[in-house]
Each structure stands twice: as C-alpha cells, then as structure tokens.
C-alpha cells in the first residue's frame, strides 16, 4: 500500500481528475475562439504568458493520470528527497510528487505558481491529503521565486508552467541538479529551445520523448 493508492489521497485524486476532465479550457467560448495559430504563438511566447495563463486561472491544466503515475514512480525509484516544480496549478502533479516524498520517508517539494487563486486551491488539496507539511508553495513569477533559497542538491524537477520559460527555469536549477536527476517537461514541444538543449549529450543531459506530450531527461554531468 502507498500514500498514492490509499485514502485520503486516492479518492481526492479521483475527484480532481474527474473535475479536470469535465473542465477543459475549450469549454470557455473566449478561449475556444482563439485561432490555432494564435494559441500556439501564446504557448511559445516569453512575453505574453502571464496574460494567457491568467485567462486559464479557473482551469486545472492537470497532468494526465499516466504522467502523474510516472512522476510518483520516478521520485520513488530515485529515493528523491528534494523536488522542484514549475507550475503548481491546482496541485494534482504536486500531490503525486509529495506522496512519493512521504513514502520515501520525507523531504521537501518547492513549487511555484503565479496565480493566487490556484495557490489557494493547491494548498487546500495538499492539506486535505495530509501532505502540506512536505510542500513549500512559492507564489509569484518563477523566474524570481525559483532564483533564490534552493536546496544545494535537487533530485527531480517537473516543468509544467509557461512552456516558453523552460530553458530559463532549467538554467536557474541546473547547477544544483544531482547526477542522475530527472527532469520531466510536460508539453515540451512548445519549447523547441528547451528540447534542443536537453537532447544534446554535450550539454549534460540524456533525453527522450515519453508518451505523447512529455520529455523525460536525466542530468549526466556538466
């Protein structure tokens, strides 16, 4: 039995995944009306991301169940104790990572989210799951919140915020990544600069696409 598969977390995740499936951004007429080309531009923009994601503040933007399970398994298998997450949203991915920390015997998960209402929801979910003691939620722009007071060694990173910022966030964390640390980047296809960086072994990474929308990378050295 694991924290992930038992109460109070398991039924909470069932509810949250159900709500996420029912609450797609495409149910919002204003968002659904954005042309595909403009949507892709916004996803790749390094300047318009705050406005774009601000429009999505009422949507979970959750990882899939499969990605959630992957996060838990990677964190458990590496015996992770220090995890950094970019993009908390409603906290579904955060719950999976914190559950792994609990089952690893403890640790710290630092997660960053700029939308205050999402911070409040994530904190409520983590509290309901009994995992809030393992998580530090930093509210604000991750380019600032993840630039200070980081652990000396980071075991695992999840990138699931504004896609265009993946290279900048990686740069903030890179010097602290342990050899063998995993970096999981959701929807990384919207960040070609990031993919170009982690797919070149000379840059210190091994990397491969995983499933349809995840890039799984491992730090192999400087």
Secondary structure per residue as TSV (DSSP state, phi and psi in degrees):
chain	resnum	aa	ss	phi	psi
A	1	X	-	360.0	142.8
A	2	X	-	-128.3	164.2
A	3	X	T	-58.3	-35.5
A	4	X	T	-67.6	-32.5
A	5	X	T	-105.1	7.0
A	6	X	S	-126.9	166.4
A	7	X	T	-69.1	148.0
A	8	X	T	-88.2	-6.2
A	9	X	H	-74.0	-44.5
A	10	X	H	-57.0	-50.8
A	11	X	H	-66.2	-31.1
A	12	X	H	-64.4	-44.1
A	13	X	H	-65.3	-38.0
A	14	X	H	-58.0	-43.2
A	15	X	H	-67.3	-44.2
A	16	X	H	-67.4	-40.1
A	17	X	H	-66.5	-36.4
A	18	X	H	-63.9	-43.4
A	19	X	H	-65.4	-38.8
A	20	X	H	-64.9	-38.5
A	21	X	H	-66.2	-33.7
A	22	X	H	-83.0	-17.9
A	23	X	-	-116.1	67.2
A	24	X	-	-79.3	145.0
A	25	X	G	-56.1	-25.4
A	26	X	G	-72.6	-7.4
A	27	X	G	-79.7	-9.3
A	28	X	S	-90.6	115.8
A	29	X	H	-56.0	-38.5
A	30	X	H	-64.8	-38.7
A	31	X	H	-76.6	-39.4
A	32	X	H	-64.0	-25.2
A	33	X	T	-80.2	-10.2
A	34	X	S	-69.4	124.3
A	35	X	-	-58.3	150.8
A	36	X	H	-56.7	-41.7
A	37	X	H	-62.7	-40.0
A	38	X	H	-69.5	-38.5
A	39	X	H	-60.0	-45.1
A	40	X	H	-65.2	-38.2
A	41	X	H	-62.3	-43.3
A	42	X	H	-65.3	-38.7
A	43	X	H	-64.6	-29.3
A	44	X	H	-97.1	-4.0
A	45	X	-	-77.3	137.3
A	46	X	S	-93.1	-1.2
A	47	X	S	-119.9	-27.9
A	48	X	S	-102.2	9.4
A	49	X	H	-67.5	-33.0
A	50	X	H	-65.0	-43.9
A	51	X	H	-66.0	-43.4
A	52	X	H	-62.7	-50.0
A	53	X	H	-73.5	-22.7
A	54	X	H	-63.3	-34.2
A	55	X	T	-68.6	-17.8
A	56	X	T	-103.2	17.6
A	57	X	T	-65.2	-21.5
A	58	X	T	-95.7	7.1
A	59	X	S	-113.8	140.1
A	60	X	-	-64.9	-35.2
A	61	X	-	49.3	48.9
A	62	X	-	-81.6	152.8
A	63	X	-	-66.3	162.2
A	64	X	-	-74.6	165.0
A	65	X	H	-57.9	-40.1
A	66	X	H	-64.4	-42.9
A	67	X	H	-66.8	-38.5
A	68	X	H	-58.7	-45.1
A	69	X	H	-63.1	-39.8
A	70	X	H	-60.8	-44.0
A	71	X	H	-59.2	-46.5
A	72	X	H	-61.6	-46.9
A	73	X	H	-65.7	-41.0
A	74	X	H	-64.2	-43.5
A	75	X	H	-65.9	-38.5
A	76	X	H	-69.1	-46.9
A	77	X	H	-66.1	-28.8
A	78	X	T	-92.8	2.0
A	79	X	T	52.9	42.0
A	80	X	-	-59.0	140.1
A	81	X	-	-122.2	-20.7
A	82	X	E	-129.5	120.5
A	83	X	E	-130.6	141.3
A	84	X	E	-123.6	133.9
A	85	X	E	-123.7	132.0
A	86	X	E	-106.5	108.4
A	87	X	-	103.0	86.5
A	88	X	-	-77.9	-42.5
A	89	X	T	52.1	-130.3
A	90	X	T	-84.1	-2.3
A	91	X	S	93.5	15.0
A	92	X	H	-67.2	-47.4
A	93	X	H	-66.0	-37.0
A	94	X	H	-59.5	-40.3
A	95	X	H	-62.2	-42.2
A	96	X	H	-63.7	-43.5
A	97	X	H	-68.6	-41.2
A	98	X	H	-66.6	-35.1
A	99	X	H	-61.5	-39.6
A	100	X	H	-64.9	-41.3
A	101	X	H	-60.2	-43.6
A	102	X	H	-58.2	-45.4
A	103	X	H	-76.2	-16.1
A	104	X	H	-84.0	-6.3
A	105	X	T	103.1	4.0
A	106	X	-	126.4	178.4
A	107	X	-	147.0	-164.4
A	108	X	E	-138.7	131.4
A	109	X	E	-114.3	118.0
A	110	X	E	-100.1	123.3
A	111	X	E	-130.3	146.5
A	112	X	E	-124.2	136.7
A	113	X	E	-149.3	130.2
A	114	X	S	-90.7	-15.0
A	115	X	-	-91.1	113.1
A	116	X	H	-56.8	-39.1
A	117	X	H	-66.0	-32.9
A	118	X	H	-72.9	-35.6
A	119	X	H	-58.5	-44.6
A	120	X	H	-63.5	-43.2
A	121	X	H	-64.1	-45.8
A	122	X	H	-61.8	-41.3
A	123	X	H	-63.4	-40.6
A	124	X	H	-62.4	-42.8
A	125	X	H	-66.2	-42.1
A	126	X	H	-66.0	-35.8
A	127	X	H	-67.0	-44.4
A	128	X	H	-61.5	-33.1
A	129	X	T	-83.7	-5.9
A	130	X	T	73.2	28.9
A	131	X	-	-120.0	0.8
A	132	X	G	-61.9	-26.4
A	133	X	G	-68.6	-14.9
A	134	X	G	-97.0	-4.0
A	135	X	E	-123.3	133.9
A	136	X	E	-111.6	112.3
A	137	X	E	-94.1	121.4
A	138	X	E	-105.0	116.2
A	139	X	E	-89.8	129.4
A	140	X	S	134.7	-174.5
A	141	X	-	-69.2	124.8
A	142	X	H	-62.6	-24.4
A	143	X	H	-62.2	-22.4
A	144	X	H	-101.4	-46.7
A	145	X	H	-67.7	-27.8
A	146	X	T	-100.5	16.6
A	147	X	S	-100.9	-3.5
A	148	X	S	-138.7	157.3
A	149	X	S	51.6	52.0
A	150	X	-	-100.7	155.7
A	151	X	-	-64.2	154.0
A	152	X	S	-63.7	-33.1
A	153	X	S	-132.4	130.7
A	154	X	E	-113.2	128.9
A	155	X	E	-88.7	-30.5
A	156	X	E	-156.8	144.1
A	157	X	E	-131.2	136.5
A	158	X	E	-114.6	124.3
A	159	X	E	-105.7	113.0
A	160	X	-	-150.5	33.0
A	161	X	S	-105.6	-144.0
A	162	X	-	-60.6	117.4
A	163	X	G	-61.3	-36.5
A	164	X	G	-64.1	-19.4
A	165	X	G	-92.1	1.8
A	166	X	H	-54.8	-44.3
A	167	X	H	-62.9	-39.8
A	168	X	H	-66.8	-41.2
A	169	X	H	-66.8	-42.2
A	170	X	H	-58.9	-40.1
A	171	X	H	-61.9	-36.3
A	172	X	H	-64.5	-32.4
A	173	X	H	-100.3	-18.7
A	174	X	G	-55.6	-43.0
A	175	X	G	-67.5	-14.7
A	176	X	G	-104.2	-1.9
A	177	X	E	-71.6	128.4
A	178	X	E	-73.0	149.1
A	179	X	E	-55.7	128.8
A	180	X	E	91.9	-3.5
A	181	X	E	-64.8	140.1
A	182	X	E	-96.2	142.7
A	183	X	E	-122.5	120.0
A	184	X	E	-108.4	120.2
A	185	X	E	-116.2	114.5
A	186	X	E	-83.8	138.5
A	187	X	T	54.2	40.0
A	188	X	G	-68.4	-11.9
A	189	X	G	-62.9	-19.1
A	190	X	G	-83.3	0.9
A	191	X	-	-128.9	76.0
A	192	X	H	-60.5	-31.2
A	193	X	H	-63.9	-39.6
A	194	X	H	-63.6	-48.2
A	195	X	H	-61.8	-40.4
A	196	X	H	-61.7	-32.4
A	197	X	H	-75.6	-50.0
A	198	X	H	-79.7	-15.3
A	199	X	T	-90.0	6.0
A	200	X	-	-109.5	108.9
A	201	X	G	-55.2	-30.0
A	202	X	G	-62.2	-20.1
A	203	X	G	-84.7	-0.9
A	204	X	T	97.5	21.1
A	205	X	E	-136.6	150.4
A	206	X	E	-109.9	139.6
A	207	X	E	-150.4	147.9
A	208	X	E	-152.5	145.6
A	209	X	E	-65.6	145.4
A	210	X	E	-131.4	127.6
A	211	X	T	57.1	-143.9
A	212	X	T	-97.7	-21.8
A	213	X	T	-141.7	20.5
A	214	X	E	-125.6	136.9
A	215	X	E	-107.0	121.9
A	216	X	E	-107.8	119.2
A	217	X	E	-125.5	153.6
A	218	X	E	-130.1	135.7
A	219	X	E	-76.0	123.4
A	220	X	-	-113.4	-6.0
A	221	X	-	147.3	176.7
A	222	X	-	-78.0	360.0
